Amino acid sequence: MRAARFHAYGPAANLVIEPAPAPHPGPGEIRIRVAAAGVNPIDWKLRAGALRRLIPLELPAVPGREAAGVVDEIGDGVQGVSIGDRVFGLGGVTGASAELVILSAWAHTPDRWKDEQAAGAALASVTAMRGLNALGALAGRRLLVEGAAGGVGSAAVEIAVAQGATVFGTAGERNHEFLASLGAVPTTYGPGLAQRLAALAPHGIDVVLDTAASGSLGDLVAIAGDPTRVATVADHAGGQRLGTHVVNAENDPALLSAAAELGQRGRYTPRIEQSYPLEQIAEAHAHAERGRTRGKIVICL
């Protein structure tokens, strides 16, 4: 199969397209023929070597944790999915930027979603849902999403709106119209946020989800009034220090199915800023490293 691989840690230019051994699913796993794969911060951080002590890789490695495509091989004990089904999901921390990938958690792709949208849905939706779930029931509550225009943030906005929350989202001014289209009340991040929110939400903010790791977590705790009313999916060290909920993404098929169900109802649509062909994966990684992404970046095969 063709795959993007890096043989040494370093810049995006280290990525090359080359033949690689085809993987095969073990028990409880499936293999898909990839139509598109998501590009996430963990992908370029792993490639750059920033996480080599925490998550050492066997090189050469294929970047990518999430993908969408068509099932072409099924492992022992797997039920509820057939060869030829369209699915999206998560595998290991690497492996998705290739023609074939193994998934350990998946859901059927909603008919409403294109392959590119499905490819950007898995990691963002499970991360957002785990963060939102840590805050309890959202119906009738006022939620602030810090970093609301990114992949996880934009997913969290739509999912929280679908659950009945009134959502306020921070982003740069160029993304305010985008946030409004998702159902959020937009505002800018940074100094003066508490005062801006006081004007927008005079009865206060009930709960906060931080997706940005922008150094604002202390201010977000002050806005919420209690660290247990704040969850972070991005600033783990700060969250542990301040006593907020600290959430990691997990390969959870139940959350993927919940995201797919919202997608089928038209309540959650993954937002794609740009898609690149596999041959331009280095450009895709460089784009992701610059930050300030609106929604997701994906690779199309």
PyMOL commands that set and color helices and strands:
alter all, ss='L'
color gray80, all
select helices_A, chain A and resi 12-14+41-48+115-119+122-134+151-162+173-182+193-200+217-224+227-229+236-242+253-264+278-290
alter helices_A, ss='H'
color red, helices_A
select strands_A, chain A and resi 2-6+15-19+30-39+66-74+86-90+100-103+105-108+142-146+166-170+185-187+207-210+230-232+245-246+272-277+296-300
alter strands_A, ss='S'
color yellow, strands_A
deselect
rebuild
show_as cartoon
